[in-house]
């Protein structure tokens, strides 16, 4: 069972990433692009995810993942119940979301520095 504290430090450590609070919700950004956001009660993590793959993700594990709200369907975005995720899985989703908003050279540098993943 993952909780916010399982990924909070990671979001602050990723290169160019920084935390912000918007209407009381913790979000992580690179520049002005939000790539991870948490619900007010910290039970749901929303994150950047390829649009073309999200339907399969949600259909494959509907107890973990859900589509974004109708108004957010135009974005590369999906939600997850933190309690349904393992901590390592939550960290991997954060890193994958971060990869979507940073240059490839930063993603490759992260891979070299962390060959075993975001563990």
N, C-alpha and C positions, 0 to 999 in steps of 0.2 A: 504494500500500500504506500503510494507516494504522497508526499505533502509538499507544500510550497518550499519549505526549507531544504528539500532535496535538490532543488534546482536554482534557488535564489543566488547562491554564491557563483554558480556556473555562469548564469546570465551576466553577472558583473565582471567575470574574468575573461569572457570571450572578447577578442580584439574588436575595438570600435563600439562595443555594446555598452549600454548604460541604462540604469533603471530610472523610471519616471512614475509618478503617481498622477493619474488622471481621474478626477471624480472619485478618489479613494481607491481606485484599482491600480495594482502594480502592473506595469508593462515594461518590456525591454525593447529598446530601440537601437538601431544603427542609423545614425543621422536622424532623419525625421520618420523613418520607416519602422513601424511596430512589427516585430516578428513573433512576440509571445505576449499574451495578456492573461491575467487571472481574474476570476470573478471576485466580487466584494467579499464573499464568504470563503474564498480561497479553496473552493472545492472543484472548480472547473478551470482547466488550462486551455486557452485557445492559442493556436499557433499557425504560422505560415506552412502551407502544404500545397503541392501542385493540384490545381483544379481537376486535371484529367485523371488523377489517381484517388481523389477523396471518396467518390462513391463506392469504390471497391474496398477502401479502408473501413468505411462505416458499415457496409454490408457484411464484411468479414468478421467484425467484432463490434456489433451494435451496443453491447453492454459497456464498452469502453469509449467509443467514438461517436460523434454526432456532427451532422452538417451544421454550418453556420446559419444564423437567422436569414430570412428571405432577403433582407436588405444587404446582407454581407456575402451573398452567393456570388457576386461579381468578383470578389477578391479570392486570392489563394489562401484559404483559411479553413480550419476545421477545429472542432472542440473535443476535449477528452475529460472524462471524470477522473480526477487525480487518484481517488481511492481505488480505482480499477487498474491503475498502472503500477508496475514495479518501479522503484526509484531509478534503476539503471535505464529502463525504458523511457521514463520521463526525461532524463538527461539526454538520451539519444534524440528524442523528438525536439528538444530545445536546440541542440547542435545542428540538426538537420534544418530546422527553421532558420537559424542564423545563417547557414550556408546559402540559403535562398536570397539573402540581402547583402552579402559581402562579395567582393571580387574573388575570383577563383584562386588567386595567389594566396589569399588569406586562408581559404579553405584547405588548400594543399599544405600550407605551413602548419596548420592545426593538425592535420593527419600525420605529418612528420614528427611533431612534438608529442602526439598522443597516439602511438601505433595500436594501442589496445582499446581505443575508443574513449568516450567521455567518462567512463567508470567513475 
